[in-house]
Amino acid sequence: MNASQSRNEHLAAIACWSDVSGASFTVVGLGKSGIAAANALCQRGADVLCIDDVPESKLGSALAALDRRAQVHCGQTSGPVGRRGDIFILSPGVMPHSARFRDVQALATAILSEIELFYRLDRADNDGLGHPIVAISGTDGKTTTTLWVAHMLATAGLPVVVGGNIGEPLCGFLGKLGRNTVVVAEVSAFQLHTCSLFRPRSAVVTNVAADHVDWFAGDFDAYVATKVKVAAQLGVGDAFAINGDDPQLQPHRQALTAASFSWQVFSVQAVPARGFGFDGDTLWWALAAETKVPLATAAELGCEGKHPIVGLHNVENALAASALALGMAVPLAAIRQGLRTFSLPSHRIEPVAAIGQVRFVDDSKATNPHAAIAGLQAMQLAAGEKLVWIAGGSEKDADFVELGQVAGQLVDAAILIGQTQDRIAGCLPATLAIHRVATLQEAAPLGLQLAGTAGIVLLSPACASFDMFNGYAHRGEVFAAAVVALKAAIDRQSSL
């Protein structure tokens, strides 16, 4: 064993990396997180090799952002995937059942995700304590919960940065954080899979549903266990919140009875004896069976933001965010204010425009069936109004059966786009009016026609967007532009 490998073994076993000089790392994948990881290591004197299968000619912007001290091997289709004995920082795109992952395992002293690397390097700050991390895991509601708890922390006067699976990679914040800054991180199962010592101060699992299970070779139990891994290293003084309504999480909730850290459930079905709950009107924090504190009514959520926040799934998100904030000792007054003043992120049940009495709503961020179900159920229709649903997109081997059943109960007409048109249509009731179109520019006027005199046209695709768009945000923007253009054309026609 050479000196570098010995150094790597020492680092692999400890959580606080105050010095990585003399250690060697292989960073696999030059996406944003890979670049941030490589740069952080180079700046601290490590020997860094970066590998990406994409040819150098197609990595211009990535290579321009990469520290010049890093070695780079691009366009590899065969040969070693890194150096034997290195600590590997692995792209979330490398599936654990893939040949690439097995090859890395055969070479690596340790395999870390970028969020684990951040945690270990950041621990060297603030007298070896690092910065407090609030971590949000789960399938649906992660982004909303992440932004909502960040808003509550900021409302309480705490400096906050948001990153991880959304926004900037965490390693990009290293060396830039104030002493009291709180790091709020949305974390994916892909990132958690290669975490071993990552320890947030406050963490949550929002829920679990079948999404990205292909990354785990179809092993749903492994997917659930990885989501819950966000709490694996919590200890005394830490706080954890977990969905109390999700049957898939029941065994993990039961295991918490022996936990050394504080934990609570949240539920939209009832107010638990201890935890956060909803009685159909009011969100509560229950300290004990006989003591509960009101937080806000459902009607007050977002009432001072861009627009009211509706839907039972958003009540769930609000409860999760409140639990996280309380885990960070945020005063109840700031939590209550944060519930009222928060605005949803773009493309999540976002009103676009109204044409007459027909309202158009952008829920492009609903990229899986579970999220689309929440979007459909969030629509509030008056008597006589119709719900027209626009859905479809790129394949992710999703199961549309439950979605089809819900849509059959709530939807008056469906407009299908993208690669999944036929699969979604096959799960819808034969009695439901189904229309297929090639573009959202066609879907907007058809939706208006199908809604009749009053109703809602909802884009809630239940699918990823990459068959037709650059991402869910691009899809939402195209939809909004189509609606605005349609409204302008109708306004011009009526003025003639």
URKA-V96777 format. One line per field, one symbol per residue. phi: phi as a letter, one per 20 degrees, with the letter a starting at -180 (. if undefined). A space follows every 10 residues. Layout:
BEGIN
phi: ???
END
This chain:
BEGIN
phi: .effffffff fgededdebd fneccdddod fgffffffff fgfdneecdd cbffggfddg ffffeegfff eccdmfdbng eqefnfeedd fffeffeefg ffffgfdefb cceffffggf ffgfellnem dfdddddped nffffgffff fffffenefc ccanfcmeff ffegmdefgd fdedcfceff ffgdeccgcf ebbbdfrcbf bmfgfdlnef ffffffgffg dfdfbgnecc cbfedeffeg fffffffefe dfbbecbdea effbpdbcdo ccecdefage ccdfdaeffe fmfdefagdd offfffffff fffffffemf fgfffffffe dfdffgmcld gdacdmdddd cecfffebgf ffgffffffd degneddddd borefclfee ffgfffffed eebcddcmfe gfffgfdeff eefccdcebf feffffffff fmfbqcddeb fmbfdffcce rfffffffff ffffffffff ffffef
END
